[in-house]
Amino acid sequence: MKLSEIFSDFLIAKEIEEGCSSSTIRAYSYDLKILQRELEDLDLTIIKNFHIRKVLKILFDKKYSKQAIARKIACYKSFFNFCYENEIIAKNPMKAIKSPKIRPEESLPKFLSQQEVSDILNFLNHNKNIPYTTRIRLTIIIRLLYASMARVSEISSLKVLDVNLEQNLIKVRGKGNKERYIPIDIQTSNILRIQIENRSLITADKSTFLFVNNRGTQLKPRSIQQDIQNLKNLMGYSKDKKLTPHIFRHTGATHLRQNGMDISELQDILGHSSPNTTKIYAKNDLKRLKKSYTHYHPLEIIKREGKSL
């Protein structure tokens, strides 16, 4: 049985039995297609660990990040575990494969400064090289990504009825189809009000998607990602500069933490099931950490009191 022949069964199991989100399923599918391509759709029964290492070496040579390679290893482990547990293969080729070690400083989420966010929104407001409808839509989406820190898939899935303009809240559906309410700032809420009122001139159906494409159908995450990539190119950012929908999520979370928001409250907004996932934003908050150190460390206290040790 060839690699590709079992992909659909594996993806169905991940979606139905484990409740993985559509974005996770797409990521698994993408990673598996890379495996299929590099191994030329080999028969499952002859794949050994050296085949897997060959693929990983190809990714390494193509300058894939450690995080990207680790994600693919996790995908392949899950896939071959599925094959082994369903007796499709006798031995698991992923058993001896280890993920690359990622230093703490390498795993810290990248984020933008408040000035950079302001520059991006100002660029969108004044640049005429972007079609008007795309420019207005992208301005709202970027504001919403930054204000709510929702995932791009959650923003894409928003419907008009999910926006509560009276209480400045949006309702999103996250991983595992779990719903949560997220507060947004008044200005973003007012901009959304205008968007919804303009939409109402076309349709009064509140069950329609908040963001639609030129055909009037749901604007998919991939389209949002592409629009932001085009914006990055227009702004003349370097190739190494990271500008993605997820960056705005990280940026909003980092800024909230820097301004004093409690980690448990941040966890609720981000929709993290584990507080350990949210704690990484505390590591981004060096200014707060230094302030706390200055306040509490005995040597700093002695210095404030005009003494020496």
Secondary structure, 3 states (H helix, E strand, C coil): CEHHHHHHHHHHHHHHHCCCCHHHHHHHHHHHHHHHHHCCCCEHHHCCHHHHHHHHHHHHHCCCCHHHHHHHHHHHHHHHHHHHHCCCCCCCCCCCCCCCCCCHHHHCCCCCCHHHHHHHHHHHHHCCCCCHHHHHHHHHHHHHHHHHCCCHHHHHCCEHHHEECCCCEEEEECHHHCEEEEECCHHHHHHHHHHHHHHHCCCCCCCCECCECCCCCECCHHHHHHHHHHHHHHCCCCCCCCCCHHHHHHHHHHHHHHCCCCHHHHHHHHCCCCHHHHCHHHHCCHHHHHHHHHHHCHHHHHHHCCCCC
